[in-house]
Structure formats: C-alpha cells, structure tokens
Amino acid sequence: MNTHENARLTPHGRALLVHGVLDEGLRPEEVAQAQGVSGRTVYKWVRRYREEGETGLQNRSSRTRRCPHVVSDEVRELLIERRRQCQTYRQIAKRLGIGHSTVARILRCAGLSRLAALEPARPDNRYEHDAPGELLYLDIKKLDRFARPGHRVTGDRQQVSPSAGWEYVHIAIDDLPRVASGTRYPDETGWSACYALLDAMRYYRGLGPVLRGC
C-alpha cells in the first residue's frame, strides 16, 4: 500500500512515537506536539502497538471487513440462472429479495443485461437459386446525355448541353453468380423495362452453361 504524500506519520514515524511514550516515558501530549499530530493519534498507535506489536504500526486497508449488502456467490449464480430463463430485472429482484440496481449491476458485469444476449444469434437467412436468371434484381440508372464534350474535357464549366436529354440504363443482377448486365434504352417506360428484362433473361440463360462448366 502506498503512503499518502501528505501523511504525517509513516510506519517508521509511528515506531518513534511509540518508543517515546513507552521507552522514554514522555507524555503523549509532548510526543504529539513534537510529531505534529493530535494526542488522540498518539494514544491510538500506542494502543495498537500494545495489542498487535510491530504489525499494528503498518498501514491498513480502508476496505470494510463486513458489508451486509454484498451478494453472495450462491445468490449471484441463482440470479444469473434466473436471467438465463428470460426473467426481467423486476422479477429477479422480487424473487431473490435484492435491489433492482444490484440486479442490473451484476447482469451488466456478466454480459446479460440485454435479453438478446441470452439467445444465440440467428443464422443468416441465405438462399441461392439453382440456375442463372431465376431471380433478378432490377434497377434503372438515369444518365445525362451530352451533345458536346463536357467540362472534364474542355475545362469550361460554363459550357452546357441544353435539351440533350437523358439515357436510361436498365441494370439486372442475378442472385446466383452475382453477375450484372445492363441495357441502354431512351426511356424508363413499362415497355422498355419489359424489353430490358427479356434481354437480361437471354443473357443469363446463355451464361448458365458457362457457370456449370466452372
């Protein structure tokens, strides 16, 4: 144990204090004045020396020897067992006769403060289709059309392409190989989407033998 930097007495100083009272016959008040402590402190260390000897002059821990609120190991194990049965803080506290905050502190230290920690994580819900083209993810990317080179080529941001219009890339990603295909159409109407879907189906059907050969 480390001695406080402002402590008036160390174990060596306490021994000198006791030696002055018991061996030299000095009055406790005189020793207290010489050491810069109170008379009560002198009496305390003399008493400890008489009861315990040199051991009584050493530093002691400030931790209490007995605490009525400490939860025993048996109660702690029972608390954790009830928590694994998905009981709430209130149910555990009422059943075991301990405080709600004590239950929360113990379960937090045990990593069981949340009910999600009591059950193993569910496996990923993964699915996979047997053939390419059975499940497609479809999307449309809208792209600006240029009638002349843009600022990345000319360096002039004031130059624009008015009324150049838009182009639409219909994207399809297959669930099995995760291979993407794209078809460009002038609009995003239903007919264009149907044509893009037919193109994607033809593409992935032709891709099937290649993937099975791999």
N, CA, C and O of each residue as an XYZ file, in Angstrom:
856
protein
N       0.846     -1.189      0.000
C       0.000      0.000      0.000
C       0.880      1.236      0.000
O       1.837      1.322      0.769
N       0.559      2.192     -0.859
C       1.327      3.427     -0.934
C       0.891      4.405      0.155
O      -0.300      4.553      0.430
N       1.869      5.067      0.769
C       1.580      6.064      1.798
C       1.218      7.386      1.140
O       1.845      7.794      0.163
N       0.206      8.049      1.677
C      -0.215      9.336      1.132
C       0.924     10.339      1.221
O       1.671     10.358      2.199
N       1.052     11.183      0.179
C       2.180     12.117      0.121
C       2.142     13.154      1.233
O       3.182     13.708      1.589
N       0.952     13.432      1.795
C       0.825     14.416      2.876
C       0.672     13.761      4.255
O       0.308     14.432      5.221
N       0.945     12.462      4.349
C       0.782     11.770      5.624
C       1.810     12.260      6.640
O       2.989     12.402      6.317
N       1.361     12.516      7.863
C       2.256     12.972      8.926
C       3.097     11.824      9.460
O       4.249     12.030      9.844
N       2.550     10.634      9.490
C       3.236      9.505     10.099
C       3.382      8.368      9.087
O       2.446      8.049      8.353
N       4.549      7.773      9.062
C       4.816      6.536      8.343
C       5.007      5.434      9.380
O       5.069      5.743     10.570
N       5.103      4.179      8.993
C       5.366      3.130      9.985
C       6.602      3.413     10.838
O       6.611      3.107     12.030
N       7.652      3.997     10.236
C       8.838      4.342     10.997
C       8.541      5.465     11.998
O       8.991      5.408     13.143
N       7.788      6.484     11.574
C       7.423      7.572     12.480
C       6.530      7.101     13.615
O       6.630      7.608     14.732
N       5.663      6.143     13.345
C       4.802      5.610     14.403
C       5.635      4.842     15.442
O       5.359      4.880     16.641
N       6.656      4.151     14.940
C       7.525      3.428     15.874
C       8.267      4.391     16.787
O       8.436      4.117     17.976
N       8.716      5.528     16.235
C       9.380      6.535     17.068
C       8.416      7.121     18.082
O       8.782      7.384     19.227
N       7.178      7.324     17.646
C       6.141      7.865     18.545
C       5.913      6.915     19.721
O       5.874      7.349     20.872
N       5.763      5.623     19.432
C       5.524      4.638     20.488
C       6.759      4.518     21.387
O       6.630      4.397     22.605
N       7.949      4.553     20.789
C       9.176      4.456     21.575
C       9.298      5.628     22.551
O       9.762      5.448     23.677
N       8.885      6.824     22.130
C       8.966      7.976     23.018
C       8.045      7.864     24.210
O       8.372      8.335     25.299
N       6.871      7.232     24.007
C       5.914      7.118     25.110
C       6.255      5.956     26.034
O       6.256      6.112     27.255
N       6.544      4.792     25.459
C       6.723      3.597     26.276
C       8.134      3.453     26.822
O       8.308      3.011     27.957
N       9.137      3.812     26.047
C      10.523      3.597     26.476
C      11.130      4.820     27.170
O      11.852      4.679     28.157
N      10.838      6.013     26.657
C      11.441      7.213     27.216
C      10.553      7.874     28.265
O      10.991      8.788     28.963
N       9.334      7.425     28.374
C       8.451      7.935     29.414
C       7.900      9.320     29.144
O       7.503     10.009     30.084
N       7.863      9.749     27.901
C       7.302     11.048     27.572
C       5.782     11.001     27.618
O       5.155      9.969     27.379
N       5.225     12.145     27.931
C       3.768     12.231     27.952
C       3.242     12.240     26.505
O       3.878     12.828     25.630
N       2.090     11.597     26.239
C       1.534     11.569     24.879
C       1.354     12.958     24.269
O       1.523     13.129     23.062
N       1.003     13.975     25.113
C       0.823     15.318     24.587
C       2.138     15.896     24.079
O       2.151     16.615     23.080
N       3.237     15.594     24.751
C       4.539     16.080     24.310
C       4.965     15.420     22.993
O       5.479     16.085     22.093
N       4.749     14.126     22.896
C       5.092     13.418     21.659
C       4.228     13.914     20.505
O       4.711     14.072     19.383
N       2.946     14.158     20.785
C       2.048     14.645     19.743
C       2.495     16.005     19.229
O       2.474     16.254     18.023
N       2.901     16.890     20.147
C       3.353     18.210     19.730
C       4.642     18.119     18.917
O       4.820     18.862     17.952
N       5.533     17.224     19.297
C       6.787     17.076     18.558
C       6.566     16.483     17.167
O       7.263     16.851     16.222
N       5.609     15.576     17.036
C       5.345     14.921     15.756
C       4.362     15.693     14.888
O       4.184     15.370     13.713
N       3.720     16.712     15.458
C       2.747     17.482     14.680
C       1.437     16.768     14.484
O       0.780     16.975     13.463
N       1.025     15.928     15.426
C      -0.249     15.214     15.343
C      -1.030     15.480     16.617
O      -0.553     16.162     17.524
N      -2.234     14.933     16.672
C      -3.065     15.131     17.851
C      -2.731     14.082     18.915
O      -2.155     13.034     18.622
N      -3.110     14.397     20.168
C      -2.912     13.444     21.248
C      -3.703     12.172     21.041
O      -3.267     11.095     21.449
N      -4.860     12.281     20.411
C      -5.680     11.100     20.146
C      -4.953     10.135     19.211
O      -5.061      8.918     19.358
N      -4.215     10.688     18.251
C      -3.447      9.840     17.326
C      -2.352      9.082     18.067
O      -2.092      7.916     17.773
N      -1.713      9.742     19.023
C      -0.663      9.081     19.800
C      -1.248      7.919     20.584
O      -0.694      6.820     20.570
N      -2.360      8.153     21.266
C      -2.991      7.087     22.043
C      -3.397      5.916     21.132
O      -3.293      4.754     21.525
N      -3.854      6.230     19.929
C      -4.289      5.160     19.019
C      -3.126      4.246     18.657
O      -3.264      3.024     18.711
N      -1.977      4.822     18.288
C      -0.856      3.988     17.858
C      -0.203      3.250     19.035
O       0.315      2.145     18.870
N      -0.230      3.857     20.199
C       0.274      3.148     21.381
C      -0.599      1.942     21.698
O      -0.096      0.871     22.034
N      -1.923      2.127     21.587
C      -2.842      1.014     21.843
C      -2.654     -0.109     20.831
O      -2.640     -1.284     21.199
N      -2.508      0.252     19.552
C      -2.318     -0.777     18.536
C      -1.000     -1.536     18.751
O      -0.922     -2.743     18.519
N       0.023     -0.815     19.195
C       1.311     -1.477     19.416
C       1.206     -2.464     20.582
O       1.768     -3.557     20.518
N       0.510     -2.097     21.616
C       0.355     -2.989     22.765
C      -0.469     -4.218     22.391
O      -0.222     -5.305     22.914
N      -1.438     -4.065     21.501
C      -2.307     -5.182     21.142
C      -1.696     -6.075     20.060
O      -1.846     -7.296     20.110
N      -1.002     -5.471     19.074
C      -0.556     -6.238     17.917
C       0.950     -6.234     17.717
O       1.455     -6.984     16.882
N       1.662     -5.434     18.438
C       3.099     -5.361     18.249
C       3.459     -4.532     17.028
O       2.741     -3.603     16.658
N       4.599     -4.885     16.397
C       5.063     -4.130     15.230
C       4.060     -4.181     14.076
O       3.978     -3.246     13.279
N       3.309     -5.260     13.990
C       2.321     -5.379     12.899
C       1.254     -4.301     12.997
O       0.751     -3.837     11.974
N       0.909     -3.902     14.192
C      -0.131     -2.895     14.349
C       0.259     -1.520     13.876
O      -0.610     -0.660     13.731
N       1.559     -1.269     13.622
C       2.013      0.036     13.151
C       2.003      0.157     11.622
O       2.303      1.227     11.093
N       1.660     -0.926     10.903
C       1.630     -0.901      9.445
C       0.318     -0.297      8.940
O      -0.665     -0.202      9.675
N       0.330      0.105      7.675
C      -0.876      0.659      7.050
C      -1.938     -0.415      6.910
O      -1.630     -1.584      6.676
N      -3.177     -0.011      7.054
C      -4.291     -0.925      6.915
C      -5.159     -0.503      5.741
O      -5.232      0.676      5.395
N      -5.813     -1.481      5.138
C      -6.730     -1.186      4.045
C      -7.983     -0.520      4.598
O      -8.449     -0.847      5.689
N      -8.516      0.419      3.826
C      -9.746      1.103      4.238
C     -11.000      0.311      3.886
O     -12.117      0.751      4.158
N     -10.811     -0.853      3.280
C     -11.954     -1.677      2.910
C     -12.619     -2.252      4.157
O     -11.952     -2.709      5.086
N     -13.933     -2.218      4.151
C     -14.669     -2.722      5.296
C     -14.528     -4.237      5.393
O     -14.451     -4.927      4.376
N     -14.494     -4.750      6.622
C     -14.374     -6.190      6.821
C     -15.688     -6.910      6.574
O     -15.696     -8.096      6.243
N     -16.779     -6.214      6.730
C     -18.085     -6.838      6.544
C     -19.036     -5.839      5.924
O     -19.113     -4.687      6.351
N     -19.764     -6.290      4.906
C     -20.751     -5.429      4.244
C     -22.044     -6.230      4.100
O     -22.068     -7.221      3.369
N     -23.105     -5.830      4.772
C     -24.340     -6.622      4.731
C     -25.014     -6.631      3.371
O     -25.884     -7.466      3.121
N     -24.627     -5.712      2.480
C     -25.282     -5.621      1.176
C     -24.552     -6.407      0.092
O     -25.007     -6.421     -1.052
N     -23.447     -7.057      0.406
C     -22.710     -7.825     -0.589
C     -23.501     -9.078     -0.955
O     -24.008     -9.782     -0.082
N     -23.599     -9.345     -2.260
C     -24.328    -10.518     -2.739
C     -23.398    -11.721     -2.725
O     -22.290    -11.663     -3.258
N     -23.845    -12.797     -2.121
C     -23.016    -13.996     -2.040
C     -22.904    -14.669     -3.408
O     -23.663    -14.378     -4.332
N     -21.934    -15.577     -3.504
C     -21.737    -16.291     -4.766
C     -22.945    -17.154     -5.113
O     -23.289    -17.297     -6.286
N     -23.591    -17.728     -4.099
C     -24.760    -18.566     -4.355
C     -25.904    -17.741     -4.938
O     -26.560    -18.154     -5.894
N     -26.132    -16.569     -4.349
C     -27.204    -15.706     -4.855
C     -26.858    -15.196     -6.252
O     -27.737    -15.077     -7.104
N     -25.591    -14.898     -6.487
C     -25.171    -14.421     -7.802
C     -25.419    -15.487     -8.878
O     -25.914    -15.181     -9.963
N     -25.072    -16.734     -8.566
C     -25.304    -17.805     -9.529
C     -26.799    -18.030     -9.766
O     -27.225    -18.285    -10.893
N     -27.584    -17.933     -8.700
C     -29.023    -18.097     -8.849
C     -29.608    -16.952     -9.673
O     -30.517    -17.157    -10.477
N     -29.082    -15.749     -9.468
C     -29.545    -14.587    -10.228
C     -29.276    -14.779    -11.719
O     -30.150    -14.536    -12.552
N     -28.063    -15.216    -12.047
C     -27.712    -15.414    -13.455
C     -28.535    -16.547    -14.058
O     -28.922    -16.484    -15.225
N     -28.805    -17.593    -13.258
C     -29.618    -18.705    -13.755
C     -31.033    -18.250    -14.089
O     -31.593    -18.647    -15.110
N     -31.611    -17.417    -13.226
C     -32.948    -16.902    -13.500
C     -32.950    -15.968    -14.708
O     -33.922    -15.925    -15.463
N     -31.872    -15.229    -14.887
C     -31.798    -14.358    -16.055
C     -31.741    -15.178    -17.342
O     -32.317    -14.784    -18.356
N     -31.054    -16.309    -17.301
C     -30.993    -17.173    -18.480
C     -32.348    -17.798    -18.791
O     -32.560    -18.317    -19.887
N     -33.254    -17.748    -17.838
C     -34.624    -18.188    -18.076
C     -35.497    -17.047    -18.580
O     -36.724    -17.146    -18.600
N     -34.835    -15.947    -18.992
C     -35.507    -14.776    -19.593
C     -36.410    -14.046    -18.604
O     -37.426    -13.474    -18.998
N     -36.045    -14.061    -17.324
C     -36.795    -13.281    -16.349
C     -36.302    -11.829    -16.375
O     -35.139    -11.560    -16.678
N     -37.200    -10.909    -16.054
C     -36.863     -9.497    -16.054
C     -36.159     -9.102    -14.762
O     -36.124     -9.865    -13.797
N     -35.595     -7.884    -14.762
C     -34.941     -7.376    -13.559
C     -35.909     -7.368    -12.379
O     -35.557     -7.777    -11.272
N     -37.123     -6.903    -12.625
C     -38.096     -6.787    -11.540
C     -38.463     -8.150    -10.968
O     -38.599     -8.299     -9.753
N     -38.622     -9.134    -11.828
C     -38.958    -10.474    -11.351
C     -37.825    -11.064    -10.518
O     -38.070    -11.681     -9.482
N     -36.588    -10.878    -10.968
C     -35.438    -11.422    -10.235
C     -35.287    -10.726     -8.887
O     -35.075    -11.380     -7.866
N     -35.396     -9.402     -8.885
C     -35.231     -8.652     -7.644
C     -36.305     -9.026     -6.615
O     -36.015     -9.154     -5.425
N     -37.532     -9.198     -7.078
C     -38.618     -9.546     -6.161
C     -38.453    -10.971     -5.642
O     -38.729    -11.242     -4.473
N     -38.012    -11.866     -6.492
C     -37.893    -13.267     -6.085
C     -36.724    -13.487     -5.128
O     -36.843    -14.273     -4.189
N     -35.600    -12.811     -5.348
C     -34.414    -13.006     -4.516
C     -34.324    -12.018     -3.371
O     -33.484    -12.177     -2.486
N     -35.178    -10.993     -3.370
C     -35.167    -10.036     -2.272
C     -33.975     -9.097     -2.281
O     -33.497     -8.705     -1.217
N     -33.490     -8.731     -3.443
C     -32.381     -7.780     -3.557
C     -32.820     -6.601     -4.408
O     -33.865     -6.641     -5.057
N     -32.002     -5.545     -4.398
C     -32.377     -4.332     -5.096
C     -32.324     -4.466     -6.609
O     -31.571     -5.270     -7.159
N     -33.149     -3.651     -7.270
C     -33.190     -3.640     -8.730
C     -31.844     -3.204     -9.303
O     -31.375     -3.767    -10.292
N     -31.223     -2.199     -8.682
C     -29.930     -1.713     -9.172
C     -28.834     -2.765     -9.001
O     -27.925     -2.856     -9.827
N     -28.918     -3.562     -7.926
C     -27.933     -4.635     -7.720
C     -28.060     -5.691     -8.801
O     -27.058     -6.187     -9.316
N     -29.292     -6.036     -9.144
C     -29.519     -6.998    -10.229
C     -28.945     -6.464    -11.535
O     -28.291     -7.197    -12.277
N     -29.190     -5.193    -11.814
C     -28.691     -4.604    -13.061
C     -27.168     -4.597    -13.101
O     -26.573     -4.868    -14.143
N     -26.533     -4.287    -11.966
C     -25.067     -4.230    -11.931
C     -24.451     -5.609    -12.163
O     -23.487     -5.738    -12.918
N     -25.000     -6.637    -11.519
C     -24.452     -7.983    -11.664
C     -24.645     -8.497    -13.084
O     -23.739     -9.100    -13.660
N     -25.823     -8.259    -13.645
C     -26.073     -8.741    -15.007
C     -25.251     -7.976    -16.030
O     -24.855     -8.540    -17.050
N     -24.992     -6.714    -15.776
C     -24.146     -5.951    -16.693
C     -22.721     -6.483    -16.680
O     -22.085     -6.587    -17.729
N     -22.216     -6.822    -15.493
C     -20.864     -7.394    -15.410
C     -20.807     -8.771    -16.053
O     -19.770     -9.155    -16.595
N     -21.907     -9.521    -16.001
C     -21.940    -10.855    -16.597
C     -22.256    -10.824    -18.084
O     -22.260    -11.870    -18.734
N     -22.525     -9.627    -18.642
C     -22.840     -9.530    -20.061
C     -24.230    -10.004    -20.417
O     -24.475    -10.393    -21.559
N     -25.156     -9.981    -19.453
C     -26.515    -10.458    -19.680
C     -27.543     -9.358    -19.458
O     -28.697     -9.645    -19.140
N     -27.142     -8.120    -19.618
C     -28.073     -7.021    -19.363
C     -29.177     -6.945    -20.412
O     -30.262     -6.438    -20.126
N     -28.923     -7.435    -21.607
C     -29.928     -7.428    -22.668
C     -30.431     -8.851    -22.922
O     -29.670     -9.816    -22.856
N     -31.716     -8.956    -23.211
C     -32.284    -10.275    -23.477
C     -31.711    -10.884    -24.745
O     -31.692    -12.107    -24.885
N     -31.247    -10.057    -25.668
C     -30.675    -10.587    -26.904
C     -29.415    -11.399    -26.639
O     -29.050    -12.266    -27.433
N     -28.746    -11.116    -25.513
C     -27.526    -11.862    -25.194
C     -27.822    -13.264    -24.669
O     -26.908    -14.079    -24.547
N     -29.086    -13.556    -24.357
C     -29.426    -14.863    -23.814
C     -29.604    -15.912    -24.898
O     -29.513    -17.108    -24.618
N     -29.857    -15.489    -26.130
C     -30.089    -16.416    -27.221
C     -28.998    -16.257    -28.260
O     -28.557    -15.139    -28.527
N     -28.557    -17.351    -28.846
C     -27.549    -17.220    -29.908
C     -28.121    -16.492    -31.115
O     -29.319    -16.554    -31.391
N     -27.258    -15.819    -31.810
C     -27.693    -15.065    -32.989
C     -28.242    -16.019    -34.055
O     -27.705    -17.104    -34.278
N     -29.303    -15.594    -34.691
C     -29.893    -16.415    -35.735
C     -28.961    -16.483    -36.944
O     -28.302    -15.500    -37.284
N     -28.911    -17.639    -37.583
C     -28.061    -17.729    -38.779
C     -28.582    -16.836    -39.887
O     -29.774    -16.534    -39.949
N     -27.698    -16.424    -40.746
C     -28.094    -15.575    -41.864
C     -29.107    -16.301    -42.749
O     -28.946    -17.474    -43.085
N     -30.143    -15.570    -43.107
C     -31.191    -16.130    -43.961
C     -30.732    -16.068    -45.419
O     -31.144    -15.191    -46.179
N     -29.884    -17.002    -45.786
C     -29.310    -17.019    -47.117
C     -30.079    -18.004    -47.995
O     -30.504    -19.064    -47.536
N     -30.242    -17.649    -49.215
C     -30.895    -18.525    -50.184
C     -30.139    -18.404    -51.496
O     -29.488    -17.394    -51.762
N     -30.232    -19.421    -52.291
C     -29.495    -19.440    -53.542
C     -30.287    -20.249    -54.553
O     -30.721    -21.365    -54.269
N     -30.469    -19.683    -55.726
C     -31.211    -20.369    -56.778
C     -30.272    -21.228    -57.607
O     -29.074    -20.963    -57.714
N     -30.850    -22.252    -58.182
C     -30.047    -23.263    -58.857
C     -29.541    -22.815    -60.220
O     -28.459    -23.228    -60.639
N     -30.285    -21.993    -60.907
C     -29.919    -21.638    -62.281
C     -29.880    -20.131    -62.438
O     -30.672    -19.433    -61.805
N     -28.985    -19.607    -63.260
C     -28.960    -18.165    -63.523
C     -30.256    -17.714    -64.175
O     -30.817    -18.423    -65.010
N     -30.722    -16.559    -63.801
C     -31.938    -15.989    -64.362
C     -33.194    -16.291    -63.590
O     -34.252    -15.767    -63.935
N     -33.130    -17.117    -62.554
C     -34.330    -17.430    -61.777
C     -34.736    -16.284    -60.856
O     -35.920    -16.093    -60.581
N     -33.758    -15.526    -60.383
C     -34.055    -14.382    -59.518
C     -33.148    -13.232    -59.919
O     -31.924    -13.337    -59.850
N     -33.763    -12.135    -60.338
C     -33.007    -10.974    -60.802
C     -33.376     -9.754    -59.971
O     -34.534     -9.568    -59.598
N     -32.401     -8.946    -59.693
C     -32.610     -7.646    -59.059
C     -32.528     -6.588    -60.162
O     -31.516     -6.482    -60.854
N     -33.590     -5.814    -60.317
C     -33.693     -4.864    -61.412
C     -33.645     -3.440    -60.888
O     -34.158     -3.147    -59.809
N     -33.033     -2.572    -61.649
C     -32.967     -1.149    -61.302
C     -32.712     -0.362    -62.581
O     -32.306     -0.918    -63.601
N     -32.956      0.927    -62.508
C     -32.765      1.811    -63.662
C     -31.875      2.969    -63.241
O     -32.147      3.639    -62.245
N     -30.822      3.200    -63.994
C     -29.896      4.306    -63.745
C     -30.115      5.377    -64.789
O     -30.007      5.126    -65.989
N     -30.424      6.575    -64.320
C     -30.683      7.702    -65.205
C     -29.390      8.473    -65.434
O     -28.755      8.929    -64.483
N     -29.000      8.618    -66.709
C     -27.747      9.268    -67.068
C     -28.005     10.470    -67.956
O     -28.853     10.430    -68.847
N     -27.274     11.524    -67.705
C     -27.398     12.738    -68.505
C     -26.720     12.532    -69.861
O     -25.649     11.929    -69.942
N     -27.343     13.031    -70.908
C     -26.810     12.888    -72.263
C     -26.036     14.158    -72.630
O     -26.429     15.262    -72.254
N     -24.935     13.989    -73.368
C     -24.092     15.108    -73.785
C     -24.125     15.233    -75.315
O     -23.945     14.250    -76.033
N     -24.356     16.446    -75.790
C     -24.288     16.715    -77.226
C     -22.914     17.231    -77.627
O     -22.611     17.279    -78.819
N     -22.107     17.604    -76.712
C     -20.752     18.107    -76.955
C     -19.881     17.716    -75.762
O     -20.410     17.355    -74.711
N     -18.569     17.781    -75.903
C     -17.696     17.422    -74.779
C     -17.976     18.285    -73.547
O     -18.245     19.481    -73.661
N     -17.910     17.664    -72.376
C     -18.178     18.366    -71.135
C     -16.962     19.058    -70.564
O     -15.905     19.119    -71.193
N     -17.134     19.593    -69.323
C     -16.061     20.380    -68.702
C     -14.842     19.532    -68.338
O     -13.747     20.073    -68.182
N     -15.006     18.235    -68.202
C     -13.849     17.397    -67.902
C     -12.875     17.344    -69.076
O     -11.687     17.069    -68.906
N     -13.410     17.615    -70.289
C     -12.551     17.644    -71.479
C     -12.118     19.069    -71.803
O     -10.946     19.325    -72.078
N     -13.076     19.991    -71.768
C     -12.773     21.374    -72.169
C     -12.256     22.223    -71.014
O     -11.545     23.201    -71.248
N     -12.595     21.875    -69.773
C     -12.208     22.691    -68.628
C     -13.107     23.883    -68.402
O     -12.864     24.664    -67.481
N     -14.143     24.050    -69.213
C     -15.053     25.186    -69.108
C     -16.367     24.707    -68.508
O     -17.119     23.980    -69.157
N     -16.649     25.114    -67.258
C     -17.874     24.701    -66.597
C     -19.088     25.515    -67.045
O     -20.219     25.154    -66.720
N     -18.879     26.585    -67.769
C     -19.993     27.393    -68.268
C     -20.630     26.768    -69.495
O     -21.745     27.130    -69.872
N     -19.938     25.843    -70.113
C     -20.452     25.223    -71.318
C     -21.394     24.099    -70.964
O     -21.020     23.194    -70.218
N     -22.610     24.133    -71.483
C     -23.623     23.132    -71.177
C     -24.161     22.548    -72.478
O     -23.868     23.036    -73.570
N     -24.956     21.491    -72.331
C     -25.599     20.852    -73.476
C     -27.104     20.917    -73.280
O     -27.700     19.948    -72.809
N     -27.744     22.046    -73.632
C     -29.182     22.183    -73.385
C     -29.995     21.231    -74.263
O     -29.679     20.997    -75.429
N     -31.057     20.692    -73.653
C     -32.007     19.827    -74.363
C     -31.344     18.588    -74.939
O     -31.819     18.031    -75.928
N     -30.245     18.151    -74.325
C     -29.611     16.935    -74.820
C     -30.379     15.700    -74.390
O     -30.277     14.656    -75.034
N     -31.164     15.802    -73.291
C     -31.998     14.688    -72.857
C     -31.282     13.745    -71.909
O     -30.232     14.054    -71.346
N     -31.904     12.564    -71.756
C     -31.405     11.575    -70.810
C     -31.324     10.217    -71.481
O     -31.986      9.965    -72.488
N     -30.523      9.363    -70.921
C     -30.465      7.964    -71.298
C     -30.677      7.113    -70.048
O     -30.317      7.527    -68.946
N     -31.254      5.939    -70.215
C     -31.618      5.096    -69.082
C     -30.974      3.726    -69.257
O     -31.186      3.045    -70.260
N     -30.203      3.349    -68.283
C     -29.551      2.046    -68.286
C     -30.328      1.139    -67.344
O     -30.392      1.384    -66.140
N     -30.913      0.095    -67.903
C     -31.675     -0.886    -67.127
C     -30.695     -1.956    -66.647
O     -30.142     -2.712    -67.444
N     -30.490     -2.003    -65.323
C     -29.500     -2.888    -64.710
C     -30.202     -4.124    -64.164
O     -31.279     -4.033    -63.575
N     -29.576     -5.281    -64.367
C     -30.064     -6.549    -63.793
C     -28.883     -7.258    -63.142
O     -27.809     -7.361    -63.733
N     -29.088     -7.746    -61.917
C     -28.071     -8.508    -61.192
C     -28.680     -9.848    -60.814
O     -29.724     -9.905    -60.163
N     -28.028    -10.916    -61.221
C     -28.532    -12.247    -60.928
C     -28.162    -12.658    -59.514
O     -27.086    -12.323    -59.019
N     -29.066    -13.389    -58.868
C     -28.836    -13.797    -57.486
C     -27.763    -14.861    -57.353
O     -27.030    -14.861    -56.364
N     -27.645    -15.764    -58.308
C     -26.712    -16.880    -58.182
C     -25.263    -16.470    -58.448
O     -24.437    -16.577    -57.542
N     -24.919    -16.002    -59.662
C     -23.494    -15.667    -59.884
C     -23.127    -14.255    -59.478
O     -21.947    -13.904    -59.442
N     -24.145    -13.424    -59.165
C     -23.910    -12.021    -58.835
C     -23.262    -11.276    -60.009
O     -22.465    -10.357    -59.820
N     -23.613    -11.685    -61.179
C     -23.107    -11.043    -62.391
C     -24.149    -10.026    -62.848
O     -25.341    -10.328    -62.887
N     -23.699     -8.833    -63.188
C     -24.604     -7.753    -63.599
C     -24.597     -7.617    -65.115
O     -23.592     -7.868    -65.780
N     -25.729     -7.219    -65.630
C     -25.855     -6.894    -67.048
C     -26.635     -5.601    -67.170
O     -27.455     -5.286    -66.307
N     -26.389     -4.847    -68.236
C     -27.064     -3.574    -68.427
C     -27.453     -3.373    -69.880
O     -26.732     -3.763    -70.798
N     -28.620     -2.752    -70.068
C     -29.122     -2.449    -71.404
C     -29.559     -0.992    -71.428
O     -30.248     -0.529    -70.519
N     -29.163     -0.280    -72.457
C     -29.479      1.155    -72.544
C     -30.723      1.353    -73.395
O     -30.843      0.808    -74.492
N     -31.652      2.152    -72.855
C     -32.893      2.481    -73.552
C     -33.131      3.986    -73.437
O     -32.608      4.633    -72.530
N     -33.929      4.547    -74.368
C     -34.138      6.005    -74.359
C     -35.126      6.480    -73.298
O     -35.258      7.685    -73.087
N     -35.828      5.558    -72.621
C     -36.803      5.974    -71.608
C     -36.881      4.888    -70.549
O     -36.187      3.873    -70.619
N     -37.747      5.125    -69.559
C     -37.945      4.154    -68.478
C     -39.404      3.740    -68.379
O     -39.936      3.544    -67.286
N     -40.033      3.613    -69.519
C     -41.429      3.199    -69.547
C     -41.544      1.698    -69.304
O     -40.546      0.981    -69.229
N     -42.785      1.247    -69.183
C     -43.008     -0.166    -68.950
C     -42.534     -1.049    -70.088
O     -42.013     -2.141    -69.862
N     -42.715     -0.572    -71.312
C     -42.263     -1.369    -72.453
C     -40.740     -1.516    -72.441
O     -40.216     -2.601    -72.690
N     -40.039     -0.426    -72.154
C     -38.577     -0.512    -72.099
C     -38.132     -1.460    -70.998
O     -37.180     -2.219    -71.179
N     -38.813     -1.424    -69.858
C     -38.462     -2.325    -68.770
C     -38.696     -3.789    -69.164
O     -37.906     -4.663    -68.807
N     -39.791     -4.056    -69.906
C     -40.066     -5.429    -70.354
C     -38.996     -5.900    -71.329
O     -38.518     -7.029    -71.229
N     -38.619     -5.038    -72.272
C     -37.574     -5.416    -73.227
C     -36.243     -5.655    -72.514
O     -35.507     -6.586    -72.843
N     -35.946     -4.804    -71.537
C     -34.698     -4.989    -70.787
C     -34.717     -6.286    -70.009
O     -33.685     -6.947    -69.894
N     -35.870     -6.669    -69.468
C     -35.974     -7.923    -68.738
C     -35.772     -9.119    -69.666
O     -35.111    -10.088    -69.294
N     -36.335     -9.054    -70.867
C     -36.146    -10.144    -71.822
C     -34.682    -10.258    -72.232
O     -34.154    -11.362    -72.362
N     -34.033     -9.128    -72.433
C     -32.606     -9.158    -72.768
C     -31.793     -9.790    -71.638
O     -30.883    -10.583    -71.883
N     -32.135     -9.425    -70.386
C     -31.406     -9.996    -69.251
C     -31.632    -11.501    -69.153
O     -30.691    -12.237    -68.859
N     -32.864    -11.983    -69.391
C     -33.144    -13.412    -69.325
C     -32.340    -14.168    -70.375
O     -31.794    -15.235    -70.096
N     -32.270    -13.623    -71.563
C     -31.487    -14.286    -72.615
C     -30.014    -14.326    -72.235
O     -29.323    -15.316    -72.475
N     -29.549    -13.241    -71.641
C     -28.126    -13.177    -71.271
C     -27.787    -14.232    -70.212
O     -26.784    -14.935    -70.335
N     -28.622    -14.345    -69.172
C     -28.306    -15.265    -68.086
C     -28.550    -16.717    -68.476
O     -27.898    -17.616    -67.946
N     -29.485    -16.960    -69.400
C     -29.657    -18.332    -69.873
C     -28.432    -18.790    -70.648
O     -28.010    -19.941    -70.530
N     -27.871    -17.902    -71.432
C     -26.642    -18.246    -72.135
C     -25.454    -18.355    -71.206
O     -24.467    -19.016    -71.528
N     -25.544    -17.699    -70.036
C     -24.451    -17.756    -69.069
C     -24.480    -19.028    -68.237
O     -23.480    -19.381    -67.612
N     -25.640    -19.739    -68.220
C     -25.775    -20.930    -67.390
C     -24.767    -22.016    -67.700
O     -24.090    -22.483    -66.784
N     -24.632    -22.444    -68.956
C     -23.620    -23.487    -69.238
C     -22.215    -23.097    -68.852
O     -21.431    -23.948    -68.432
N     -21.882    -21.836    -68.983
C     -20.545    -21.383    -68.610
C     -20.327    -21.561    -67.119
O     -19.268    -22.029    -66.701
N     -21.321    -21.194    -66.303
C     -21.180    -21.309    -64.859
C     -21.168    -22.766    -64.415
O     -20.429    -23.134    -63.502
N     -21.993    -23.603    -65.067
C     -21.978    -25.014    -64.685
C     -20.656    -25.692    -65.068
O     -20.217    -26.633    -64.406
N     -20.037    -25.209    -66.131
C     -18.742    -25.764    -66.512
C     -17.640    -25.384    -65.557
O     -16.639    -26.091    -65.443
N     -17.820    -24.241    -64.849
C     -16.817    -23.824    -63.871
C     -16.921    -24.647    -62.590
O     -16.151    -24.432    -61.654
